[in-house]
Amino acid sequence: MKGVTLPTETVFVMEASPIKFGLGATDEIAYDVRRLGLKRVLIVTDRHIGELGLPDRIRLLLEEEGIKADVYDGVEIEPTDRSMEEAAEYARQRELDGLIAVGGGSALDTCKAVNLLTTYPAPLLDYINQPVGRGRPVPGPLKPLIAVPTTAGTGSETTAVAVTHVLAHHVKAGVSHRLLRPALGIVDPLNTLTAPPEVTAAAGCDILTHAIESYTTRPYNARAKHHPPDRPAYIGANPASDIWCEKAIEYVGKYLRRGVLSGLDLEARVHLALAANYAGVGFGNAGVHIPHALAYPIAGLVRDYVPSGYRTSHALVPHGISVVVTAPATFRFTYATSPERHLRAAELMGVSTAGLSEREAREALPNALLALMRDVGVPNGLGALGYGERDIPSLLEGTLKQPRLLSGAPRAVGSAEITAILRESLRCW
């Protein structure tokens, strides 16, 4: 007997990759590769991580157990559709039954794209979300992929998305599908010890923005009802994702300053790695909204900003910076939709909200974010990235190409609202 059809969603799905977490967890990777039945794998990484020796150490651990492993180290920081296609072409020339991603979010996302493009060959734009790409769904199961993050940031070891810079459009966009999730994430905080303070800061801001966006996104039961095959990976804020997001916010508020101040603070590194994973589980199910939609053109249109601490000489905006730089203005805009959640996020960051006036309450979360950004040395205005008033039309155009992300905004947002947030984000605070 069929139940009553309701106009809004009543079901949410909680999915995440299996995670192995702990100091020294990397040492067990050969066991996990064998358990997945893999015999020939490709390790996907970038040159800097390669120089540090981790990919070769993993290769040797595998070869000691009779598992063939090749290393591809051509991943770009903030990858492009071109660099992902090149990595896939390299992989096509080898017989593989699995992949291992080693590095930050760029390596993990590139490896996801390689898995997709080698399993179901097609131009990457076929899979990129509309309207930038064609939005073709992932046709079926992919090869087992093990993700080994070396930064505490994206949580990509458990998410169903891969993001890239689409060069022809000067904007970032993503492939989003539940089948992109890794078969296993191995989160070893020891692998993050070599991250420079600037990378730690930007990655930590990515964690925080993921978590707060997911916590404040439009709830699952305020969205249209979906048929099971059409239910998106990003279903909206829900009771399960809230738990993960709250803990991620708390850990970043407590440990990011310490992790940036001292890279060898192992307690901070452990808790930031946990926070990244928790936020990945949270936003990997609930979704994100306005700051991420704004971040894609902010990263895609950059002209001359070269971040310190990154092994690059060309202009780029690290993802964590591109998302957090508009977060204070965004959460000032969304405050009215759920004051209690915005205040709760500020409290989790260590701010006392008792006895605040209405104006002070509205500013509590933006001020908490700005204070953290200043303390860890992250630019807190678009002007610091080289943008000015003349860039607003292009940034607006790129943002409007992210309907999948904007659909999660907890209040109606269009050209006028986006323009206001961009203008408010221009100056440094």
TIGUKOL-663275 format. One record per residue (C-alpha): residue number from 0; residue in three letters; chain; x, y, z. Coordinates in Angstrom, 1 decimal, decimal comma. Layout:
BEGIN
NUM | ALA | A | X | Y | Z
...
END
This chain:
BEGIN
0 | MET | A | 0,0 | 0,0 | 0,0
1 | LYS | A | 1,4 | 3,4 | -1,0
2 | GLY | A | 1,8 | 6,1 | 1,5
3 | VAL | A | 0,6 | 9,7 | 1,3
4 | THR | A | 2,5 | 11,8 | -1,2
5 | LEU | A | 3,8 | 15,0 | 0,6
6 | PRO | A | 5,0 | 18,1 | -1,3
7 | THR | A | 8,3 | 18,4 | 0,5
8 | GLU | A | 11,1 | 15,9 | 1,1
9 | THR | A | 10,7 | 13,6 | 4,1
10 | VAL | A | 13,8 | 11,3 | 3,5
11 | PHE | A | 17,5 | 12,0 | 3,8
12 | VAL | A | 20,3 | 9,6 | 2,9
13 | MET | A | 23,5 | 9,6 | 4,9
14 | GLU | A | 26,4 | 8,2 | 2,9
15 | ALA | A | 30,2 | 8,4 | 3,5
16 | SER | A | 33,3 | 6,5 | 2,6
17 | PRO | A | 34,8 | 4,1 | 5,1
18 | ILE | A | 37,5 | 5,8 | 7,0
19 | LYS | A | 40,7 | 4,5 | 8,7
20 | PHE | A | 42,0 | 7,2 | 11,0
21 | GLY | A | 45,0 | 7,4 | 13,2
22 | LEU | A | 48,7 | 8,1 | 13,6
23 | GLY | A | 50,6 | 5,7 | 11,4
24 | ALA | A | 47,5 | 4,5 | 9,5
25 | THR | A | 49,4 | 4,8 | 6,2
26 | ASP | A | 51,6 | 1,9 | 7,2
27 | GLU | A | 48,6 | -0,4 | 6,8
28 | ILE | A | 47,8 | 0,6 | 3,2
29 | ALA | A | 49,1 | -2,7 | 1,7
30 | TYR | A | 46,6 | -4,6 | 3,8
31 | ASP | A | 43,8 | -2,4 | 2,7
32 | VAL | A | 44,8 | -2,6 | -1,0
33 | ARG | A | 44,9 | -6,4 | -0,7
34 | ARG | A | 41,5 | -6,4 | 1,1
35 | LEU | A | 40,0 | -4,6 | -1,9
36 | GLY | A | 41,4 | -7,2 | -4,2
37 | LEU | A | 43,7 | -4,8 | -6,1
38 | LYS | A | 46,9 | -6,0 | -7,9
39 | ARG | A | 47,8 | -3,0 | -10,1
40 | VAL | A | 47,3 | 0,6 | -8,9
41 | LEU | A | 48,2 | 4,1 | -9,9
42 | ILE | A | 49,2 | 6,5 | -7,2
43 | VAL | A | 48,1 | 10,0 | -8,2
44 | THR | A | 49,9 | 12,9 | -6,6
45 | ASP | A | 51,7 | 16,2 | -7,2
46 | ARG | A | 55,4 | 16,9 | -7,6
47 | HIS | A | 55,8 | 18,6 | -4,2
48 | ILE | A | 54,3 | 15,7 | -2,3
49 | GLY | A | 56,4 | 13,4 | -4,5
50 | GLU | A | 59,6 | 15,2 | -3,4
51 | LEU | A | 58,6 | 14,7 | 0,2
52 | GLY | A | 58,7 | 11,0 | -0,4
53 | LEU | A | 55,3 | 9,8 | 0,7
54 | PRO | A | 54,1 | 8,4 | -2,7
55 | ASP | A | 57,3 | 6,4 | -3,1
56 | ARG | A | 57,0 | 5,1 | 0,5
57 | ILE | A | 53,5 | 3,9 | -0,3
58 | ARG | A | 54,7 | 2,3 | -3,5
59 | LEU | A | 57,4 | 0,4 | -1,7
60 | LEU | A | 54,9 | -0,8 | 1,0
61 | LEU | A | 52,7 | -2,1 | -1,8
62 | GLU | A | 55,5 | -3,7 | -3,8
63 | GLU | A | 56,7 | -5,5 | -0,7
64 | GLU | A | 53,3 | -7,3 | -0,8
65 | GLY | A | 53,5 | -8,0 | -4,5
66 | ILE | A | 51,2 | -5,2 | -5,6
67 | LYS | A | 52,3 | -3,3 | -8,7
68 | ALA | A | 52,2 | 0,5 | -8,3
69 | ASP | A | 53,0 | 3,3 | -10,6
70 | VAL | A | 53,3 | 7,0 | -9,6
71 | TYR | A | 51,8 | 9,9 | -11,5
72 | ASP | A | 53,0 | 13,2 | -10,1
73 | GLY | A | 51,5 | 15,7 | -12,6
74 | VAL | A | 48,6 | 17,0 | -10,5
75 | GLU | A | 48,3 | 20,8 | -10,5
76 | ILE | A | 47,6 | 22,9 | -7,5
77 | GLU | A | 44,0 | 23,9 | -8,1
78 | PRO | A | 43,6 | 21,5 | -11,1
79 | THR | A | 42,1 | 22,4 | -14,4
80 | ASP | A | 40,0 | 20,4 | -16,8
81 | ARG | A | 43,1 | 20,2 | -19,0
82 | SER | A | 45,3 | 18,8 | -16,2
83 | MET | A | 42,7 | 16,3 | -15,2
84 | GLU | A | 42,4 | 15,1 | -18,9
85 | GLU | A | 46,1 | 14,8 | -19,0
86 | ALA | A | 46,2 | 12,7 | -15,9
87 | ALA | A | 43,4 | 10,4 | -17,3
88 | GLU | A | 45,4 | 10,0 | -20,5
89 | TYR | A | 48,4 | 8,8 | -18,5
90 | ALA | A | 46,3 | 6,3 | -16,6
91 | ARG | A | 44,7 | 4,9 | -19,8
92 | GLN | A | 48,1 | 3,8 | -20,9
93 | ARG | A | 48,3 | 1,4 | -18,0
94 | GLU | A | 46,4 | -1,7 | -16,9
95 | LEU | A | 44,9 | -0,7 | -13,5
96 | ASP | A | 42,3 | -2,2 | -11,2
97 | GLY | A | 42,5 | 0,6 | -8,7
98 | LEU | A | 43,8 | 4,1 | -7,8
99 | ILE | A | 45,4 | 5,7 | -4,7
100 | ALA | A | 45,2 | 9,5 | -4,3
101 | VAL | A | 47,9 | 11,1 | -2,2
102 | GLY | A | 47,9 | 14,8 | -1,5
103 | GLY | A | 45,5 | 17,7 | -0,8
104 | GLY | A | 42,1 | 18,2 | -2,3
105 | SER | A | 43,7 | 18,8 | -5,8
106 | ALA | A | 45,2 | 15,4 | -5,9
107 | LEU | A | 42,1 | 13,7 | -4,5
108 | ASP | A | 39,7 | 15,4 | -6,9
109 | THR | A | 42,1 | 14,7 | -9,8
110 | CYS | A | 42,2 | 11,1 | -8,9
111 | LYS | A | 38,4 | 10,9 | -8,8
112 | ALA | A | 38,2 | 12,5 | -12,3
113 | VAL | A | 40,9 | 10,0 | -13,5
114 | ASN | A | 38,8 | 7,1 | -12,2
115 | LEU | A | 35,7 | 8,4 | -14,0
116 | LEU | A | 37,4 | 9,2 | -17,3
117 | THR | A | 39,2 | 5,9 | -17,5
118 | THR | A | 36,2 | 3,8 | -16,5
119 | TYR | A | 33,7 | 5,7 | -18,8
120 | PRO | A | 35,8 | 7,6 | -21,3
121 | ALA | A | 34,3 | 10,9 | -22,4
122 | PRO | A | 35,3 | 14,6 | -22,3
123 | LEU | A | 35,3 | 15,8 | -18,7
124 | LEU | A | 32,8 | 18,6 | -19,7
125 | ASP | A | 30,3 | 15,8 | -20,4
126 | TYR | A | 30,2 | 15,1 | -16,6
127 | ILE | A | 30,7 | 18,7 | -15,3
128 | ASN | A | 27,5 | 20,1 | -13,7
129 | GLN | A | 25,2 | 22,3 | -15,8
130 | PRO | A | 25,3 | 25,0 | -17,1
131 | VAL | A | 29,1 | 24,9 | -17,3
132 | GLY | A | 29,1 | 21,3 | -18,5
133 | ARG | A | 26,5 | 18,8 | -19,8
134 | GLY | A | 25,7 | 17,3 | -16,4
135 | ARG | A | 25,9 | 13,7 | -17,6
136 | PRO | A | 25,4 | 11,3 | -14,7
137 | VAL | A | 28,2 | 8,8 | -13,8
138 | PRO | A | 27,1 | 5,7 | -15,7
139 | GLY | A | 27,9 | 3,1 | -13,2
140 | PRO | A | 30,4 | 1,8 | -10,5
141 | LEU | A | 34,0 | 3,0 | -10,6
142 | LYS | A | 37,3 | 1,3 | -9,7
143 | PRO | A | 38,2 | 1,2 | -6,0
144 | LEU | A | 39,9 | 4,4 | -5,0
145 | ILE | A | 41,8 | 4,9 | -1,8
146 | ALA | A | 42,3 | 8,5 | -0,7
147 | VAL | A | 45,3 | 9,5 | 1,5
148 | PRO | A | 45,0 | 13,2 | 2,3
149 | THR | A | 48,1 | 15,2 | 3,3
150 | THR | A | 46,2 | 18,4 | 4,3
151 | ALA | A | 43,3 | 18,9 | 6,7
152 | GLY | A | 40,9 | 20,8 | 4,5
153 | THR | A | 38,6 | 19,5 | 1,8
154 | GLY | A | 37,5 | 16,2 | 3,3
155 | SER | A | 37,5 | 14,9 | -0,2
156 | GLU | A | 38,4 | 11,4 | 1,1
157 | THR | A | 34,7 | 11,0 | 1,9
158 | THR | A | 32,8 | 13,3 | -0,5
159 | ALA | A | 31,0 | 12,7 | -3,8
160 | VAL | A | 32,4 | 15,6 | -5,7
161 | ALA | A | 35,4 | 16,6 | -7,8
162 | VAL | A | 36,1 | 20,2 | -8,6
163 | THR | A | 38,1 | 21,7 | -11,4
164 | HIS | A | 38,9 | 25,0 | -13,1
165 | VAL | A | 37,2 | 25,0 | -16,5
166 | LEU | A | 39,7 | 27,1 | -18,5
167 | ALA | A | 37,4 | 28,0 | -21,4
168 | HIS | A | 34,8 | 29,5 | -19,0
169 | HIS | A | 37,3 | 31,0 | -16,4
170 | VAL | A | 35,3 | 29,4 | -13,6
171 | LYS | A | 35,4 | 26,5 | -11,3
172 | ALA | A | 32,8 | 23,8 | -11,6
173 | GLY | A | 32,4 | 20,2 | -10,4
174 | VAL | A | 31,3 | 16,7 | -11,0
175 | SER | A | 28,9 | 15,6 | -8,3
176 | HIS | A | 27,7 | 12,0 | -8,0
177 | ARG | A | 27,5 | 9,5 | -5,2
178 | LEU | A | 29,6 | 7,0 | -7,1
179 | LEU | A | 32,6 | 9,3 | -7,0
180 | ARG | A | 33,1 | 8,6 | -3,3
181 | PRO | A | 36,4 | 6,8 | -2,5
182 | ALA | A | 36,2 | 3,2 | -1,5
183 | LEU | A | 38,4 | 4,1 | 1,5
184 | GLY | A | 39,9 | 7,1 | 3,1
185 | ILE | A | 43,1 | 6,7 | 5,1
186 | VAL | A | 43,5 | 9,8 | 7,3
187 | ASP | A | 46,9 | 9,8 | 9,0
188 | PRO | A | 47,6 | 13,1 | 10,7
189 | LEU | A | 51,3 | 12,5 | 10,4
190 | ASN | A | 51,0 | 13,1 | 6,7
191 | THR | A | 49,9 | 16,7 | 7,4
192 | LEU | A | 53,0 | 17,7 | 9,4
193 | THR | A | 54,9 | 19,0 | 6,4
194 | ALA | A | 52,1 | 21,4 | 5,4
195 | PRO | A | 53,3 | 25,0 | 5,6
196 | PRO | A | 51,4 | 27,4 | 7,9
197 | GLU | A | 49,8 | 29,2 | 5,0
198 | VAL | A | 48,5 | 25,9 | 3,6
199 | THR | A | 47,3 | 24,9 | 7,0
200 | ALA | A | 45,4 | 28,2 | 7,4
201 | ALA | A | 43,7 | 28,1 | 4,1
202 | ALA | A | 42,8 | 24,4 | 4,4
203 | GLY | A | 41,4 | 25,1 | 7,9
204 | CYS | A | 39,2 | 27,9 | 6,6
205 | ASP | A | 37,9 | 25,4 | 4,0
206 | ILE | A | 36,9 | 23,0 | 6,8
207 | LEU | A | 35,2 | 25,8 | 8,7
208 | THR | A | 33,3 | 27,2 | 5,7
209 | HIS | A | 32,2 | 23,7 | 4,6
210 | ALA | A | 30,8 | 23,1 | 8,1
211 | ILE | A | 29,0 | 26,4 | 8,6
212 | GLU | A | 27,5 | 26,4 | 5,1
213 | SER | A | 26,2 | 22,9 | 5,6
214 | TYR | A | 24,9 | 23,8 | 9,0
215 | THR | A | 23,0 | 26,7 | 7,6
216 | THR | A | 21,9 | 25,4 | 4,2
217 | ARG | A | 18,3 | 25,0 | 3,4
218 | PRO | A | 17,0 | 21,9 | 5,3
219 | TYR | A | 16,2 | 18,7 | 3,5
220 | ASN | A | 12,5 | 18,9 | 4,6
221 | ALA | A | 12,1 | 22,4 | 3,1
222 | ARG | A | 13,0 | 21,1 | -0,4
223 | ALA | A | 10,9 | 19,5 | -3,1
224 | LYS | A | 10,2 | 15,8 | -2,8
225 | HIS | A | 12,5 | 13,6 | -4,9
226 | HIS | A | 12,0 | 10,2 | -6,4
227 | PRO | A | 14,8 | 7,9 | -5,1
228 | PRO | A | 16,8 | 7,8 | -8,4
229 | ASP | A | 16,8 | 11,6 | -8,6
230 | ARG | A | 17,6 | 12,4 | -5,0
231 | PRO | A | 20,8 | 14,5 | -5,0
232 | ALA | A | 23,9 | 13,7 | -3,0
233 | TYR | A | 23,5 | 17,2 | -1,4
234 | ILE | A | 20,1 | 16,8 | 0,2
235 | GLY | A | 20,1 | 19,7 | 2,7
236 | ALA | A | 20,8 | 20,2 | 6,4
237 | ASN | A | 19,5 | 17,2 | 8,4
238 | PRO | A | 19,8 | 15,9 | 11,9
239 | ALA | A | 22,7 | 13,6 | 11,0
240 | SER | A | 24,8 | 16,1 | 9,1
241 | ASP | A | 24,3 | 18,7 | 11,9
242 | ILE | A | 26,2 | 16,5 | 14,3
243 | TRP | A | 29,3 | 16,2 | 12,1
244 | CYS | A | 29,2 | 19,9 | 11,2
245 | GLU | A | 29,0 | 21,1 | 14,8
246 | LYS | A | 32,0 | 19,0 | 15,8
247 | ALA | A | 34,0 | 20,3 | 12,8
248 | ILE | A | 33,3 | 23,9 | 13,7
249 | GLU | A | 34,3 | 23,3 | 17,3
250 | TYR | A | 37,6 | 21,7 | 16,4
251 | VAL | A | 38,6 | 24,4 | 13,9
252 | GLY | A | 37,7 | 27,1 | 16,4
253 | LYS | A | 39,8 | 25,5 | 19,0
254 | TYR | A | 42,8 | 24,1 | 17,1
255 | LEU | A | 43,4 | 26,1 | 13,8
256 | ARG | A | 45,4 | 28,9 | 15,4
257 | ARG | A | 47,6 | 26,3 | 17,2
258 | GLY | A | 48,1 | 24,3 | 14,0
259 | VAL | A | 49,2 | 27,4 | 12,1
260 | LEU | A | 51,4 | 28,6 | 14,9
261 | SER | A | 53,2 | 25,3 | 15,3
262 | GLY | A | 53,1 | 22,7 | 12,5
263 | LEU | A | 54,4 | 20,1 | 14,9
264 | ASP | A | 51,6 | 20,5 | 17,4
265 | LEU | A | 50,4 | 16,9 | 17,1
266 | GLU | A | 47,2 | 17,4 | 19,1
267 | ALA | A | 46,2 | 20,2 | 16,8
268 | ARG | A | 47,0 | 18,2 | 13,7
269 | VAL | A | 44,9 | 15,3 | 14,9
270 | HIS | A | 41,9 | 17,4 | 15,6
271 | LEU | A | 42,2 | 19,4 | 12,4
272 | ALA | A | 42,3 | 16,1 | 10,5
273 | LEU | A | 39,2 | 14,9 | 12,3
274 | ALA | A | 37,5 | 18,2 | 11,6
275 | ALA | A | 38,2 | 18,0 | 7,9
276 | ASN | A | 36,8 | 14,5 | 7,8
277 | TYR | A | 33,8 | 15,4 | 9,9
278 | ALA | A | 33,0 | 18,4 | 7,7
279 | GLY | A | 33,4 | 16,2 | 4,6
280 | VAL | A | 30,8 | 13,9 | 5,9
281 | GLY | A | 28,5 | 16,8 | 6,8
282 | PHE | A | 28,7 | 18,8 | 3,6
283 | GLY | A | 29,0 | 15,6 | 1,5
284 | ASN | A | 25,4 | 14,9 | 2,5
285 | ALA | A | 23,9 | 18,3 | 3,3
286 | GLY | A | 25,7 | 20,4 | 0,7
287 | VAL | A | 27,1 | 23,9 | 0,7
288 | HIS | A | 25,7 | 27,2 | -0,6
289 | ILE | A | 26,6 | 30,8 | -1,4
290 | PRO | A | 30,3 | 31,1 | -0,4
291 | HIS | A | 31,1 | 28,1 | -2,5
292 | ALA | A | 29,1 | 29,4 | -5,5
293 | LEU | A | 31,0 | 32,7 | -5,2
294 | ALA | A | 34,4 | 30,9 | -4,7
295 | TYR | A | 34,4 | 29,3 | -8,1
296 | PRO | A | 34,6 | 32,6 | -10,2
297 | ILE | A | 36,8 | 34,1 | -7,5
298 | ALA | A | 39,3 | 31,3 | -8,1
299 | GLY | A | 38,7 | 31,2 | -11,9
300 | LEU | A | 39,1 | 34,9 | -12,6
301 | VAL | A | 42,2 | 35,7 | -10,5
302 | ARG | A | 44,8 | 37,8 | -12,3
303 | ASP | A | 47,9 | 38,3 | -10,2
304 | TYR | A | 47,4 | 37,0 | -6,6
305 | VAL | A | 50,1 | 34,5 | -5,8
306 | PRO | A | 49,7 | 32,9 | -2,3
307 | SER | A | 52,7 | 32,6 | 0,0
308 | GLY | A | 53,4 | 29,1 | 1,2
309 | TYR | A | 52,3 | 27,4 | -2,0
310 | ARG | A | 54,7 | 25,9 | -4,5
311 | THR | A | 53,6 | 28,0 | -7,4
312 | SER | A | 54,7 | 31,1 | -9,3
313 | HIS | A | 51,4 | 31,7 | -11,2
314 | ALA | A | 48,3 | 33,4 | -10,0
315 | LEU | A | 45,8 | 31,3 | -8,0
316 | VAL | A | 43,5 | 31,6 | -5,1
317 | PRO | A | 43,6 | 28,5 | -2,8
318 | HIS | A | 40,2 | 27,0 | -2,4
319 | GLY | A | 40,0 | 27,7 | 1,3
320 | ILE | A | 40,7 | 31,3 | 0,8
321 | SER | A | 38,2 | 31,6 | -2,1
322 | VAL | A | 35,4 | 30,3 | 0,0
323 | VAL | A | 36,1 | 32,0 | 3,3
324 | VAL | A | 36,7 | 35,5 | 1,9
325 | THR | A | 32,9 | 36,1 | 1,3
326 | ALA | A | 31,7 | 34,0 | 4,3
327 | PRO | A | 31,4 | 36,9 | 6,8
328 | ALA | A | 29,1 | 38,9 | 4,4
329 | THR | A | 27,2 | 35,7 | 3,4
330 | PHE | A | 26,4 | 34,7 | 7,0
331 | ARG | A | 25,4 | 38,3 | 7,8
332 | PHE | A | 22,9 | 37,9 | 4,9
333 | THR | A | 21,6 | 34,5 | 6,0
334 | TYR | A | 21,4 | 35,3 | 9,7
335 | ALA | A | 17,6 | 36,0 | 9,6
336 | THR | A | 16,8 | 32,5 | 8,3
337 | SER | A | 18,0 | 30,8 | 11,5
338 | PRO | A | 19,5 | 33,1 | 14,1
339 | GLU | A | 19,9 | 30,1 | 16,5
340 | ARG | A | 22,1 | 28,2 | 14,1
341 | HIS | A | 24,3 | 31,3 | 13,3
342 | LEU | A | 24,7 | 31,9 | 17,0
343 | ARG | A | 25,4 | 28,3 | 17,7
344 | ALA | A | 28,2 | 28,3 | 15,1
345 | ALA | A | 29,7 | 31,4 | 16,8
346 | GLU | A | 29,5 | 29,7 | 20,2
347 | LEU | A | 31,2 | 26,6 | 18,8
348 | MET | A | 34,0 | 28,9 | 17,7
349 | GLY | A | 34,4 | 30,1 | 21,3
350 | VAL | A | 32,3 | 33,3 | 21,2
351 | SER | A | 29,9 | 34,0 | 24,1
352 | THR | A | 26,5 | 35,1 | 22,7
353 | ALA | A | 24,6 | 35,6 | 26,0
354 | GLY | A | 22,9 | 38,9 | 26,4
355 | LEU | A | 23,7 | 40,2 | 22,9
356 | SER | A | 21,6 | 42,9 | 21,3
357 | GLU | A | 19,9 | 42,0 | 18,0
358 | ARG | A | 22,6 | 43,8 | 16,0
359 | GLU | A | 25,4 | 42,2 | 18,1
360 | ALA | A | 23,9 | 38,8 | 17,6
361 | ARG | A | 23,8 | 39,3 | 13,8
362 | GLU | A | 27,5 | 40,2 | 13,8
363 | ALA | A | 28,6 | 37,4 | 16,1
364 | LEU | A | 29,4 | 34,8 | 13,5
365 | PRO | A | 30,9 | 37,3 | 10,9
366 | ASN | A | 33,1 | 38,8 | 13,6
367 | ALA | A | 34,2 | 35,3 | 14,8
368 | LEU | A | 35,2 | 34,4 | 11,3
369 | LEU | A | 37,1 | 37,7 | 10,7
370 | ALA | A | 39,0 | 37,3 | 14,0
371 | LEU | A | 40,1 | 33,8 | 13,0
372 | MET | A | 41,1 | 34,9 | 9,5
373 | ARG | A | 43,2 | 37,7 | 10,9
374 | ASP | A | 44,8 | 35,5 | 13,5
375 | VAL | A | 45,9 | 32,9 | 10,9
376 | GLY | A | 46,9 | 35,4 | 8,2
377 | VAL | A | 44,2 | 34,7 | 5,7
378 | PRO | A | 43,1 | 37,6 | 3,4
379 | ASN | A | 39,7 | 38,8 | 4,6
380 | GLY | A | 38,7 | 40,9 | 1,7
381 | LEU | A | 38,4 | 40,5 | -2,1
382 | GLY | A | 40,6 | 43,6 | -2,5
383 | ALA | A | 43,5 | 41,6 | -1,1
384 | LEU | A | 43,1 | 39,2 | -3,9
385 | GLY | A | 43,3 | 41,9 | -6,6
386 | TYR | A | 39,6 | 42,3 | -7,2
387 | GLY | A | 37,8 | 45,7 | -7,4
388 | GLU | A | 34,4 | 47,2 | -8,2
389 | ARG | A | 35,0 | 46,6 | -11,9
390 | ASP | A | 35,2 | 42,9 | -11,4
391 | ILE | A | 31,8 | 42,5 | -9,8
392 | PRO | A | 29,9 | 41,9 | -13,1
393 | SER | A | 32,2 | 39,0 | -14,1
394 | LEU | A | 32,2 | 37,5 | -10,6
395 | LEU | A | 28,4 | 37,7 | -10,6
396 | GLU | A | 28,2 | 36,0 | -14,0
397 | GLY | A | 30,4 | 33,2 | -12,8
398 | THR | A | 28,4 | 32,8 | -9,6
399 | LEU | A | 25,1 | 32,5 | -11,4
400 | LYS | A | 26,6 | 29,5 | -13,3
401 | GLN | A | 26,5 | 27,6 | -10,0
402 | PRO | A | 22,7 | 26,8 | -9,7
403 | ARG | A | 23,4 | 23,5 | -7,9
404 | LEU | A | 25,1 | 25,4 | -5,1
405 | LEU | A | 22,9 | 28,4 | -5,0
406 | SER | A | 19,8 | 26,1 | -4,7
407 | GLY | A | 21,0 | 25,4 | -1,2
408 | ALA | A | 20,9 | 29,0 | 0,0
409 | PRO | A | 18,6 | 29,3 | 3,0
410 | ARG | A | 17,0 | 32,4 | 1,6
411 | ALA | A | 16,3 | 33,6 | -2,0
412 | VAL | A | 19,4 | 34,8 | -3,7
413 | GLY | A | 19,7 | 36,4 | -7,1
414 | SER | A | 21,8 | 39,0 | -8,9
415 | ALA | A | 21,0 | 41,8 | -6,5
416 | GLU | A | 21,8 | 39,8 | -3,4
417 | ILE | A | 25,0 | 38,3 | -4,8
418 | THR | A | 26,2 | 41,8 | -5,9
419 | ALA | A | 25,6 | 43,1 | -2,4
420 | ILE | A | 27,6 | 40,3 | -0,9
421 | LEU | A | 30,5 | 40,8 | -3,3
422 | ARG | A | 30,5 | 44,6 | -2,7
423 | GLU | A | 30,5 | 44,0 | 1,1
424 | SER | A | 33,4 | 41,5 | 0,7
425 | LEU | A | 35,6 | 43,8 | -1,4
426 | ARG | A | 37,3 | 45,7 | 1,6
427 | CYS | A | 39,5 | 44,1 | 4,1
428 | TRP | A | 38,2 | 44,3 | 7,7
END
